[in-house]
Every structure is written in C-alpha cells, then in structure tokens.
Amino acid sequence: VGSLLVGNRDYIKRAIRWRKMAGGGMRQSGILAAAGMYALKNNVARLQEDHDNAAWMAEQLREAGADVMRQDTNMLFVRVG
C-alpha cells in the first residue's frame, strides 16, 4: 500500500462516502495512517528526490515503449495492455 489522501474535513467525508459506494474498505488503517504521518513529519526533505526518481523512471519506461501518462509528482501511471 502506498497512498495517502489529504484534504479538509468535507473532502475526506466525501472520499469516505465514495469509497463505501465503490465497495472499498481499509485494512489496518491506523498503521497506514501512522506511516503517512511519519513521512509527512520526517521525510519532506526527500520529496524532491522522489519526484526526480519518478521522472527518471518515467523516461526509462517511455524509452522502452511504455505508455506513461503525464508525470508531475512522485507517482507514475502506466497503461498496460
């Protein structure tokens, strides 16, 4: 698992509703939240490095012929199939 949703109270409330409507559920959410909070408090300085690594990986995948969607963050979205 590698996601973290950040927003105001109303945004989070709507996200929870959409998650339930889509049949999703969280497992061990406390542990996942603790990891996200730790990262926000202790690893912000490395965020640029993560973005740079993602940009490098996106370029490598594109050169290999993969369909990599626009990459503006440290997340990559690749179309497969």
Secondary structure by P-SEA (a helix, b strand, c coil): cbbbbbbcaaaaaaaaaaaaaacccccaaaaaaaaaaaaaaccccaaaaaaaaaaaaaaaaaaaccccccccccbbbbbcc
